[in-house]
Amino acid sequence: MTVAERTLIDEINELREKKNAVILAHYYQRGEIQDIADFIGDSLELARRAQETNADIIVFAGVKFMAETAKILNPEKKVLHPNPESGCPMADMATYEGVKKLREEHPDAAVVAYVNTNADVKTLADVIVTSRNAVKVVKALKEDKIIFVPDQFLGGFVAQQVPEKEFILWKGFCPPHFNLSPEQLLELKEKYPDAKIAVHPECNTKTSEIADFVGSTSQIIEFATTCDAENVIIGTEVGLKHQLEKINPNKNYIFPVNADYCGTVHCCDMKKNTLDKIKEVLENETNEIVLPEEVIEKARKPLDRMLEIV
């Protein structure tokens, strides 16, 4: 670590203490951001942390919908997003008008919205889910018909686990996960024949089918660090490597990605947050997430329902 980097971290820590702020970071953030965060996690863990924190200010190092979720769960707190340009293409694929129309066309269906949706779409949902709890939550619903937005691949994965229900899938997807092909994983498997393959359910169906394990980010961590294989091929965003190597450095975690550019399973938007930007928003209290009270009230209900079920 350079002197400049150490100074920057010291300045962030000083501002954090002075302003009673907490920094939440997703596993896909840059390693240096994960290292200074108060809490690191996937969408469910961070939603819970956001709800539990006693801080006056939440700095959410993630993409925009995550910071919005923190605001919905903490309307009385100031939520700051380090980089307003850090959005989620998949979340943007589900539009308010489109989901509203689909809901009107299927009044007997429950709208199940992946947490990877923007705040306005969450207001239309009956319940929110994460990749970790989606199967459990959908099974708990009384409705036999499910409108699942926005990720068609997570929705399809859930549908396979809950065949007794009918699914209407919004045709959204996560570009980095979608672009991970089964051929890339099989090529690595040839090189490491003893390796286990763990992928995220946002991957396209053909890729998930060849995996030994399919699960959320935190579930992949649990599997990859505890399974009996020395080599584990990881099919999700490369930022996860930082935590995997911290938790169990004795294993070899193989990511089919060139981390030097926005390529396969490399989320450019997640990487738009930097230590400099975290310091800037803490210092100036800029890039605050502001949502209308009506949106917060409506979006809070399906989030609370999720938290009650899980």
Buried (B, 14 or more C-beta within 10 A) or exposed (E): EEEEEEEBBEBBEEBBEEBEBBBBBBBBBBEBBBBBBBBBBBBBBBBBBBBEBEBEBBBBBBBBBBBBBBBBBBEEBBBBBBBBBBBBBBBBBBBBEBBBEBBEEBEEBBBBBBBBBBBBBBBBBBBBBBBBBBBBBBEBBEBEBBBBBBBBBBBBBBBBEBEEBBBBBBEBBBBBBBBBBBEBBEEBBEEBEEBBBBBBBBBBEEBBEBBBBBBBBBBBBBBBBEBEBEBBBBBBBBBBBBBBBEEBEEBBBBBBBEBEEBBBBBBBBBBBBBBEBBBBBBBEBEBBBEBEEEBBEBBBBBBBBBBEBB
